[in-house]
Amino acid sequence: MRRAATEELIQRVLRDEYLALGVIHYQMSEEIGPTSQCRMIITLRHQNGPPRDVVIEGEGVGFIDAAFHGLMGHYAREFRSLETIRFTGFEVHGQMHTGNQQGLDAEGEVRLTVCNSEGKAFQFSQKGRSTVAVTLQVVVQAVEYFVNSERAFIRVHRALVDARQRDRADLIQTYTAQLAELVNTTSYTDVIEQIRREAL
């Protein structure tokens, strides 16, 4: 699977600096109606290195939209490639055989499909007994993937520039192949432009 290979590369490039995000707590408020807005307050834990909690707030039409707006507001300022993705599919499958007699505590699987700027689809999934909690985890999982992909791209791009300056043909070949894999995630045109501006 393409994403599995890319994720393995990302973890290899970032190593201990891979950003692992976990949902610790959330609060949700929503008034039901034709113009209703949902408000989410999410506590995320940066799990790599010393644990660090971040509180994110977002509003939107429904809790998924609110959660994503909150995550975008926090991370997209630094990771511009997040602006190139969009949600194209959302499914919930109840595993009713895992529940009690009434079935209300049954495990469910949430699947989220995200498309990049080139129209390539990426699917993220998670299982659990709370639909809202599992959905939040899947949305965070998607953001985590694209954030780490951009961070890995920047690191490899800078390594490639350095290898070219040192005329290291072996490293140039390695880093070029890694970039070719990472660009499958999404477009990094704006990211490359930002790197160039910073180098001036």
N, C-alpha and C positions, 0 to 999 in steps of 0.2 A: 504494500500500500504506500502510495506516494507520501502522504502526510507522515506516516510512521518513519520513513527514511529521512525526511526533512527534520522531524523532531529529534531523531537520534543525532543528526549533524548539529543541530542547534545546541543540544546538551553537551556535545563534545567540544564545541567552540567556546561556550560560555562557562562550562565547568561549574565551579562554586558560585559563580555570579548569575546563574540561571535564576530568574525571578519566579518563585513558586508562590502562588496566591491561594489562600484558603478563606472561605466564608466562615466567620466566627459567630456572627449575630446579625439579625436584621429587624427593622421595624417598618411596618407598612401601614399607610392610611389612605383610604380612597372613599369618596362619596359616589354612590351609584347614580347615574343619570346620563343624558345624552352628551353633556359637555364635561363629564367627570374627569378629574385628573388624579393620578396616583402619585404618592410621595413615598420614596424609599430612603431609608437610612441604613447603610450596610457597613459593618465592621469587617475589614479584610485584614488578614495576617500575612505579612511578608515572611515566608517560612524558611528562606535561605539565610544563613547567618543567624545572628541574634534575632529572635522573633520581634517584629515591629508591627504594631497595629495602625491601620489607616481607616478613618471614618469617611465614607463617601455618601453624598446626598444627591438624589436625582428626582426629577418629576417627568411624567409622561402619561400617555394614554395606556393604562394598564401597567402592571408591575414589571414586565419585561422591558418595555420602553423606558420606564422610569429608571430601572437598574442600569440599562445600557447608557442612557444619558448621563447618569452619575459617573459611570466608569469612563466614558468619553471625556467628560469635563475634567476628570482627574489625570488621565493618562495621555489623551490625544495631543495635549499641548507639547509634550515631550516626544511622543511617538506618532509622527504625522501619518504613517501608513494606516493607522486605525481609521482615518477618514476615507479610505478607499474601499472599505468593506461594507456589506449590507446583509441583513438577515433575509433569507429566501424560503426557509422552511422551519416549521415547528411542529413536533408530534409528541403526544403523550400516549404511552401504551401501558395499560394496567395489567399487572401480573396477578390476576385475581386469585390464583391458586395459593398465593403466599399470604393471604389475609385470614382473618378470623371468620367466624360463622357469618357475620354480616358483610364481610369483605371490605369494610371501610378503612382498614389499616393495611391494605394490600400494597405491596411494593409496585412502584411504577418506574418505567424507563422514559426519560425525556431525551429527545433527539433534536438537535438544533443544526440547521444547515446555513452556512455563511458563504457568500460569494465574494470573490476579490474583484479588482478592477478589470481583470481579463475574463471574468465570467466563470472562473474555475470554482467549483464547489468544495467546501470542507465540512465534514460532519463531526459534531461533537455530541457525546452522549454520557449519561450518568443514570444510575439507579438509586432509588431510595423510597422511603415511605411518606415523605412530605413533598408534594408536588411543587410548592413554592420554593422550598429550600433546594431541591434538586435542580430546578430550573435556574435558580440563581447561580448554583455551582457550575452549570453548563455554560451560562453566559460568561462567567468569570474565566472558565477554562478556555473559551474562545479568545477572549481578550489577552489572557496570559500567553497563548500560542503566538498571536500576532505581535505582541510586544517583544517577546523573546526572539522571534524571527528577525525583527528589525534590528535589535541589539546585536544579534549574531552577524547580520549583513554588514552593519557599520564596522564591526571588529574585523571581519574578513576583508572588507573593502580597503581599510587602512593598512592591513597587512600586505595586501596586493600592491598598493602604492609603494610601500617600503621595499618590497621584493623587486619591483621594477627599478627603483632607484639604485638598488644594490646589484642589479643585473643577475638575479638568482632565478634562472630558468626553471629549476625544479620546483621552487616555491610558487612561481608564477602559474605554473600548470596546476598545482594543487589548489591554490586559492581561486583561480578562474573556474575550476570545476565546482568548488564549493559555492561560489556566487551563482553559478548556473542552476544549482539545486535550490538555493534560497530564494531566487526570483520567482520560483513557482508559487510562492506564498502570495505575493502581491507586487504592485509597482512601487519601486523605490526612487522614482524620478525626483520627487521633492526632497527626499532624504539625501540623495547624491548631491543635489544643488546646495543643500545646507552644509554638507561636508566641505564642499569646494569653497563656500563663503567663509567658513571657519578657518580654512587653510590660508586665506589671503592675509 
